[in-house]
Amino acid sequence: MERHIDFSNLREHFAETDYFSDEEFEKFTSYLTIKYLKKKEYFTKQGELCRYLGFVNSGCLRAFHTDSRGDEFTMYFAFLNWWIGDKTSFYSGTPARFSIQVLEDCEVFQADKKRWEEALDNIPIFEKWYRVKTRKSYEATQQKIIDTQTESAEEKYVNLLTNSPEIVQRIPQHYIASYLGIKPQSLSRIRKNIFKPK
């Protein structure tokens, strides 16, 4: 028996910024396929072509770049309502610059390049939404670069606690350290200082 696909999270996600009619939303979802991924599997791998962009409907993933020495640098964590994929690889056909690996079993709605571009061409409200989403994503990336260069390690962790508590609650400490650009031992010291009894 075919499993029912629940698009209610995606519908609410779009409703935060733009109104999609039932017809427009149904048309958009017709371009999507569903992908179920288990913990430790990959949505895309560094060095390979990123063939899909995806919407996280459940679970959690980690995007990270691995340098020539084998060290990993975590770029972001993707939870419910996040969009994932290496857009440069997706659009240009060049190898992906980072991997996206599953930390918790997840369900992703995805589209390949042909279907994604057809949706942009055929659904004006989606094209409008995508322009706004791309701009906001760029702004957030620029802010993260500024924060990375100007904040102390402790400030970064306090901001994470305040603005992204889900990361602190659900992500292993060594991945959080990688995301903040510090050593796990440094994160342990910071946590002890913050949470020590007054």
C-alpha positions as CSV (number, residue, x, y, z in Angstrom):
1,M,0.0,0.0,0.0
2,E,1.4,3.4,-0.9
3,R,2.3,5.6,2.1
4,H,0.3,8.9,2.4
5,I,2.6,11.9,1.9
6,D,1.8,14.7,4.4
7,F,2.7,18.1,2.9
8,S,1.3,20.1,5.8
9,N,4.7,21.3,7.1
10,L,5.7,22.5,3.6
11,R,2.3,24.3,3.3
12,E,2.8,26.1,6.6
13,H,6.4,26.9,5.6
14,F,5.3,28.7,2.4
15,A,2.4,30.4,4.3
16,E,5.0,32.2,6.5
17,T,6.0,34.4,3.6
18,D,3.6,34.0,0.6
19,Y,0.1,32.8,-0.1
20,F,-0.1,29.7,-2.3
21,S,-3.6,28.8,-3.5
22,D,-4.6,25.2,-3.2
23,E,-4.1,24.8,-7.0
24,E,-0.6,26.4,-6.9
25,F,0.5,24.3,-3.9
26,E,-0.7,21.1,-5.5
27,K,1.0,22.0,-8.7
28,F,4.3,22.6,-6.9
29,T,4.1,19.3,-4.9
30,S,3.6,17.4,-8.2
31,Y,7.2,18.3,-9.0
32,L,8.5,16.7,-5.8
33,T,9.5,13.1,-4.9
34,I,10.0,11.8,-1.4
35,K,13.3,10.4,-0.1
36,Y,13.6,8.5,3.2
37,L,17.1,8.5,4.6
38,K,18.6,6.6,7.6
39,K,21.1,7.9,10.1
40,K,24.6,8.1,8.6
41,E,23.4,8.1,5.0
42,Y,24.1,11.0,2.7
43,F,21.8,13.4,0.8
44,T,24.8,14.5,-1.2
45,K,28.6,13.9,-1.0
46,Q,31.4,16.3,-1.5
47,G,33.1,15.8,-4.8
48,E,30.0,14.3,-6.4
49,L,27.3,16.1,-8.4
50,C,24.4,17.4,-6.2
51,R,21.5,16.2,-8.2
52,Y,18.6,17.4,-5.9
53,L,17.5,20.3,-3.8
54,G,15.4,19.2,-0.8
55,F,13.0,20.3,1.9
56,V,13.5,18.6,5.3
57,N,10.1,17.3,6.5
58,S,11.5,15.4,9.5
59,G,14.8,14.4,11.1
60,C,18.1,16.2,11.0
61,L,21.1,16.5,8.7
62,R,24.6,18.1,8.9
63,A,26.3,19.9,6.0
64,F,30.1,19.9,6.2
65,H,33.3,20.4,4.2
66,T,36.3,18.1,4.5
67,D,39.7,19.7,3.8
68,S,42.8,18.1,2.3
69,R,43.9,16.9,5.7
70,G,40.6,15.2,6.4
71,D,39.4,17.8,8.9
72,E,35.7,18.5,8.8
73,F,34.1,21.9,9.1
74,T,30.4,22.0,9.8
75,M,28.5,24.6,7.8
76,Y,25.0,24.1,9.1
77,F,22.5,21.7,10.6
78,A,19.2,21.2,8.8
79,F,16.0,20.5,10.8
80,L,12.3,20.6,9.9
81,N,11.5,23.3,7.3
82,W,15.1,23.6,6.1
83,W,16.1,23.5,2.4
84,I,19.2,21.6,1.6
85,G,21.6,21.0,-1.3
86,D,24.7,22.5,-2.8
87,K,23.1,25.0,-5.2
88,T,26.4,25.8,-7.1
89,S,26.8,22.1,-7.9
90,F,23.1,21.7,-8.6
91,Y,23.0,24.5,-11.1
92,S,26.5,24.3,-12.7
93,G,27.0,20.6,-12.8
94,T,30.3,21.0,-10.9
95,P,31.3,18.6,-8.0
96,A,29.6,19.5,-4.6
97,R,31.9,21.4,-2.2
98,F,30.4,19.8,0.8
99,S,28.6,16.7,2.1
100,I,25.1,16.5,3.7
101,Q,24.8,13.6,6.1
102,V,21.9,12.3,8.1
103,L,22.2,12.6,11.9
104,E,18.6,11.5,12.6
105,D,16.4,9.4,10.2
106,C,14.7,11.9,7.9
107,E,12.2,12.4,5.3
108,V,13.0,14.9,2.5
109,F,10.9,16.2,-0.4
110,Q,13.2,16.7,-3.3
111,A,13.4,17.8,-6.9
112,D,16.0,17.4,-9.6
113,K,17.2,20.4,-11.7
114,K,14.7,19.8,-14.5
115,R,11.7,19.6,-12.2
116,W,12.9,22.5,-10.0
117,E,13.3,24.8,-13.0
118,E,10.0,23.8,-14.5
119,A,8.3,24.7,-11.1
120,L,10.0,28.1,-11.2
121,D,8.9,28.7,-14.8
122,N,5.3,27.4,-14.3
123,I,4.4,28.7,-10.8
124,P,4.9,32.5,-10.5
125,I,4.3,32.5,-6.7
126,F,7.0,29.9,-6.2
127,E,9.4,31.9,-8.3
128,K,8.6,35.0,-6.2
129,W,9.1,33.0,-3.0
130,Y,12.4,31.6,-4.2
131,R,13.8,35.0,-5.0
132,V,13.0,36.2,-1.4
133,K,14.3,33.0,0.1
134,T,17.6,33.3,-1.8
135,R,18.1,36.9,-0.7
136,K,17.4,36.0,3.0
137,S,19.7,33.0,2.8
138,Y,22.5,35.3,1.4
139,E,22.0,37.8,4.2
140,A,22.1,35.1,6.8
141,T,25.4,33.7,5.3
142,Q,27.0,37.2,5.3
143,Q,26.0,37.6,9.0
144,K,27.4,34.3,9.9
145,I,30.8,35.2,8.3
146,I,30.8,38.5,10.3
147,D,29.9,36.7,13.5
148,T,32.6,34.0,12.9
149,Q,35.3,36.7,12.6
150,T,34.2,39.0,15.4
151,E,32.8,36.9,18.2
152,S,34.7,35.0,20.9
153,A,34.1,31.3,21.2
154,E,32.0,31.8,24.3
155,E,29.9,34.5,22.6
156,K,29.3,32.1,19.7
157,Y,28.1,29.4,22.0
158,V,25.8,31.7,24.1
159,N,24.3,33.0,20.8
160,L,23.7,29.4,19.8
161,L,22.0,28.7,23.1
162,T,19.8,31.8,22.7
163,N,19.0,31.7,19.0
164,S,19.2,28.0,18.1
165,P,18.5,25.9,21.2
166,E,17.5,23.0,19.0
167,I,21.1,22.6,17.9
168,V,22.3,22.4,21.5
169,Q,19.6,19.9,22.5
170,R,19.9,17.5,19.5
171,I,23.4,17.7,18.1
172,P,26.5,15.9,19.5
173,Q,29.0,18.2,21.1
174,H,31.9,17.4,18.7
175,Y,29.7,18.5,15.8
176,I,28.7,21.7,17.6
177,A,32.4,22.5,18.2
178,S,33.1,21.9,14.5
179,Y,30.2,24.3,13.7
180,L,31.6,27.0,16.0
181,G,35.1,26.5,14.7
182,I,36.6,25.5,18.0
183,K,38.1,22.3,19.5
184,P,35.8,20.0,21.5
185,Q,38.0,20.6,24.6
186,S,37.4,24.3,24.3
187,L,33.6,23.8,24.0
188,S,33.7,21.6,27.2
189,R,35.5,24.4,29.1
190,I,33.0,27.0,27.8
191,R,30.0,24.8,28.9
192,K,31.5,24.3,32.3
193,N,32.0,28.1,32.8
194,I,28.4,28.8,31.6
195,F,26.6,26.1,33.6
196,K,28.7,26.0,36.8
197,P,26.7,26.7,39.9
198,K,26.6,30.4,40.9
